[in-house]
Amino acid sequence: IVPIVGLACIVLSGSILNEREMEKYFKKIKLQRHKKEFAGILGGFAGFVNGLTGIGLPMSAMLTTIYRLEAHAAVATSLATILIFSLPGAIVHLSLGHTNTSLLFPLLLGALIGSQLGVRLALRLKKAKLRKALGLFILALGVGLLFSFLKSFLEFA
């Protein structure tokens, strides 16, 4: 699943960074962007991948491309979604003793500080700059996932 998520990140980043081409594509296939059924499928898939791998899909990238949300709204919606679909999996793993609690609290502290800094920076950026930053980050994530997969594949072979 890692290479699929990596490729999806690269494709999504291209559509975020090249908004005009993506708009032409959406008009061509006549995608109905606001269908709740598709949002449910997208959310279900993201929740499945999160529960299976511990990583979320680039939800904000999908919301920016598929639903044409502005970057600020996409990030905010993605954060709310991640909070809700990560909680059940975290509780199950914690109750089963799978969670390394000695790392958990330093990670949580760092995440709380980092998320505050990230939110403050996002709020200061204009729409176009946040969109570009989101696209570049998703591209880097996709390339990193593919390289990680290739490295582990070559070591295994």
BASELO-88378 format. One line per 8 residues: their letters; for each residue x, y, z of C-alpha. Coordinates in nm, 2 decimals. Layout:
residues N
a> X/Y/Z ~ ...
END
This chain:
residues 157
ivpivgla> 0.00/0.00/0.00 ~ 0.30/0.23/0.05 ~ 0.38/0.27/-0.32 ~ 0.02/0.33/-0.40 ~ 0.00/0.61/-0.14 ~ 0.33/0.75/-0.27 ~ 0.21/0.76/-0.63 ~ -0.12/0.91/-0.52
civlsgsi> 0.08/1.19/-0.33 ~ 0.28/1.26/-0.64 ~ -0.03/1.28/-0.87 ~ -0.22/1.49/-0.61 ~ 0.07/1.73/-0.57 ~ 0.08/1.79/-0.94 ~ -0.28/1.88/-0.95 ~ -0.24/2.11/-0.65
lneremek> 0.06/2.29/-0.81 ~ -0.10/2.31/-1.15 ~ -0.45/2.42/-1.08 ~ -0.55/2.52/-1.43 ~ -0.47/2.18/-1.58 ~ -0.67/2.01/-1.31 ~ -0.97/2.23/-1.37 ~ -0.97/2.13/-1.74
yfkkiklq> -0.95/1.77/-1.64 ~ -1.25/1.80/-1.40 ~ -1.45/1.97/-1.67 ~ -1.36/1.70/-1.91 ~ -1.47/1.41/-1.69 ~ -1.76/1.61/-1.55 ~ -1.68/1.52/-1.19 ~ -1.95/1.61/-0.95
rhkkefag> -1.73/1.74/-0.67 ~ -1.98/1.77/-0.40 ~ -2.13/1.42/-0.39 ~ -2.15/1.31/-0.03 ~ -2.13/0.94/-0.13 ~ -1.79/0.99/-0.28 ~ -1.68/1.18/0.04 ~ -1.79/0.88/0.24
ilggfagf> -1.59/0.65/0.02 ~ -1.29/0.88/0.04 ~ -1.32/0.90/0.42 ~ -1.36/0.52/0.45 ~ -1.05/0.46/0.25 ~ -0.85/0.72/0.44 ~ -0.97/0.56/0.77 ~ -0.88/0.21/0.65
vngltgig> -0.53/0.32/0.54 ~ -0.48/0.51/0.87 ~ -0.59/0.20/1.08 ~ -0.37/-0.03/0.87 ~ -0.05/0.18/0.85 ~ -0.08/0.45/1.11 ~ -0.04/0.72/0.84 ~ -0.32/0.93/0.71
lpmsamlt> -0.37/0.98/0.34 ~ -0.29/1.33/0.22 ~ -0.65/1.42/0.29 ~ -0.60/1.80/0.25 ~ -0.45/1.73/-0.09 ~ -0.76/1.53/-0.19 ~ -1.00/1.79/-0.06 ~ -0.81/2.06/-0.25
tiyrleah> -0.81/1.87/-0.58 ~ -1.13/1.68/-0.58 ~ -1.36/1.91/-0.39 ~ -1.18/2.23/-0.49 ~ -1.16/2.36/-0.13 ~ -0.93/2.65/-0.06 ~ -0.61/2.53/0.11 ~ -0.71/2.68/0.46
aavatsla> -1.04/2.50/0.45 ~ -0.89/2.17/0.32 ~ -0.62/2.17/0.60 ~ -0.88/2.25/0.87 ~ -1.12/1.98/0.74 ~ -0.84/1.73/0.72 ~ -0.72/1.80/1.07 ~ -1.07/1.75/1.21
tilifslp> -1.11/1.42/1.01 ~ -0.77/1.29/1.12 ~ -0.86/1.36/1.49 ~ -1.18/1.16/1.46 ~ -1.06/0.86/1.26 ~ -0.73/0.82/1.44 ~ -0.88/0.81/1.79 ~ -1.05/0.47/1.78
gaivhlsl> -0.74/0.30/1.64 ~ -0.52/0.47/1.90 ~ -0.75/0.36/2.18 ~ -0.75/0.00/2.06 ~ -0.37/-0.02/2.03 ~ -0.32/0.15/2.36 ~ -0.56/-0.10/2.53 ~ -0.38/-0.39/2.37
ghtntsll> -0.04/-0.26/2.50 ~ 0.10/-0.20/2.15 ~ 0.18/0.16/2.23 ~ 0.53/0.25/2.34 ~ 0.43/0.49/2.62 ~ 0.79/0.60/2.69 ~ 0.79/0.76/2.34 ~ 0.43/0.86/2.34
fplllgal> 0.44/1.15/2.57 ~ 0.76/1.32/2.42 ~ 0.60/1.27/2.08 ~ 0.27/1.42/2.19 ~ 0.45/1.72/2.34 ~ 0.65/1.77/2.02 ~ 0.33/1.73/1.81 ~ 0.14/1.98/2.02
igsqlgvr> 0.41/2.24/1.99 ~ 0.47/2.17/1.62 ~ 0.10/2.18/1.53 ~ 0.06/2.52/1.70 ~ 0.35/2.65/1.50 ~ 0.22/2.50/1.18 ~ -0.13/2.64/1.23 ~ 0.01/2.99/1.30
lalrlkka> 0.22/2.98/0.99 ~ -0.07/2.85/0.78 ~ -0.29/3.13/0.90 ~ -0.03/3.39/0.80 ~ 0.02/3.25/0.45 ~ -0.20/3.37/0.17 ~ -0.41/3.12/-0.01 ~ -0.18/3.08/-0.31
klrkalgl> 0.13/3.03/-0.09 ~ -0.03/2.78/0.13 ~ -0.15/2.59/-0.17 ~ 0.20/2.58/-0.31 ~ 0.35/2.48/0.02 ~ 0.09/2.20/0.05 ~ 0.16/2.08/-0.30 ~ 0.54/2.08/-0.24
filalgvg> 0.50/1.90/0.09 ~ 0.27/1.63/-0.06 ~ 0.52/1.59/-0.35 ~ 0.81/1.54/-0.10 ~ 0.60/1.29/0.10 ~ 0.52/1.09/-0.22 ~ 0.88/1.08/-0.33 ~ 0.99/0.99/0.02
llfsflks> 0.74/0.70/0.04 ~ 0.84/0.57/-0.30 ~ 1.22/0.58/-0.21 ~ 1.15/0.41/0.12 ~ 0.95/0.14/-0.05 ~ 1.22/0.09/-0.32 ~ 1.50/0.08/-0.05 ~ 1.31/-0.19/0.15
flefa> 1.22/-0.38/-0.16 ~ 1.59/-0.39/-0.28 ~ 1.71/-0.49/0.06 ~ 1.45/-0.77/0.07 ~ 1.54/-0.90/-0.28
END
